[in-house]
Amino acid sequence: MTSEFAIAVHALVYLNHKGETVSSEALAENICTNPARVRKVMAKLKKAGLVATKEGVDGGYHFIKAPAEVTLRRIDEAVDVRLVSACWKPGDREKACLVASGMGDIMDDIYSDLDELCRRRLGEITIADIDRKIFGPHTS
């Protein structure tokens, strides 16, 4: 999982809470990152149809979907990241030992299975759910 996913979820929860157009600078301040990173993620969310932009002095982003309809899986798909992966694989396919030569592919299969389980779970959680966890049951 990358920071882009966390930035995207945080931004959408914040935009939903504010209910108005918010600049990338204001989003970045709330997320505790820099505006360039926010703009990169927000471009992906705009492409996915989750936010719209407003140009000009009072410009920024606003959430255009019902929070109960936007799942974390949809956000994950918008930022297009693998949830579970490894930057290193054990073993070596060229080794004569079956454990050493087969372990990398076995671990890839495990990571792929875990990735799908995560995506399924993310499909059960919405922006409205997160909003309720933060602010209580009387919001969204």
N, C-alpha and C positions, 0 to 999 in steps of 0.2 A: 504494500500500500504506500502511496506517495503523499507528500504534503499537499499536492493539488486536490486530492479528494477532500482532505480536511478543510482546506481553504474554501472549496466549493460549498460544502455543507454549511460551514460557519457563515459564509456570505449569504446563502439563501435563507437561513434561519434569521439572520440579522435583518435582511431586506423584508422578510415577512413581518417581523416584529415592528419595524419602523413604518411600513406601509406607505413609503414614499420613495422618490428618487434619491439615491445616495451616491456620492462621488467615490471614485476609486481610492482617493486619499482617505476619506472617512471610513470606508470599508477596511483599508489597510491598517488604519489606526486601531480599529476594533479587533481585527484579526491578529494584530501584532506582527505584521510583515510589511514588505514594501509595496508601494502602489503598482510597480511594474509586474510583480508576481500576480497581484490581484487582477490586473487587466488581462494577463495571459489566460488565467482561469476563466474569467468572465466572458472572454471571447468564445470559449468552448461552450459555456452555458448559453450564450446568445445563439450560437449555431444550433444548439439542441432545442431551442425554443422555450427555454426556461426563464430567461430574462429579456428585457428590452432595454435599449439605451436611449438617452435623451442628450442631444448635443447642446453646447453653449455654456454660458456662465453657471447656470443652475443644472448642468448636465450630470449624468451618472447612469446608474442602473436601477431598474425596478423589477420586482418579481411579478411575473404575469400569469402564474398558474395558481390554482387552489392548493394550499399546502397539504391537504389530505390526499391529493392526487399525485404528488411528487414523491416517489420512493427514493431511498438512497441508492438503489440499483440503477435507477434512471440517471442519477447524478454520476455514479461510477461509469456508466456507459458514455456519458457526455465528456468526461475527462479522459476516458479511454486508457485506464491503467490496469495492470494485473495486480490483483489484491494480494496473492500469496505467490512468492517466487524466491529464488535464491540466486545470489550473485556468484556462488561457487558450487561446483558439483564434486562429489567424492568419486574416487576411482579413476580408471582410464580404460577406454574401450579397447585399446591395443594390448592390454595385459592379458596373459594367459589365464589368470585366475578369474573364475566366473563371478565371484563377488566383486572384484575390482572392475571388471569389464561391464557388469550389468547394473551396478548400483546407481550410476548417474541417471539412467532411464527410469529406474524404479522410483527414485526421488522425484523426477519430473512428473511421473504419474500421480504420486502422492500430492505434490503441490497443485497439480491441475484439479484433482478431486477436492482439495481444500478450497481452492479458488471458486469452484462451482458452489460448494456449500456456503461460502461467504456471500456470493451473489444472491443465492436464494434467500438467505437471512436478510440481506439488505433490501430485498424486494418486499419484506414485511414491515419495514420501518419507513415512516413518512416524515416530511418536514413538520407536519402538524404534531406528530408524536414527540419529536424533539422539543418543539415549542411548549407542549404540555409539561414535559419533564423539567423545563427551565422555569416556566411561569405559572404552572398549575393548570387545572382542568378547565378553566374558564376563558381560555384564549383560543385563537384560530377560528 
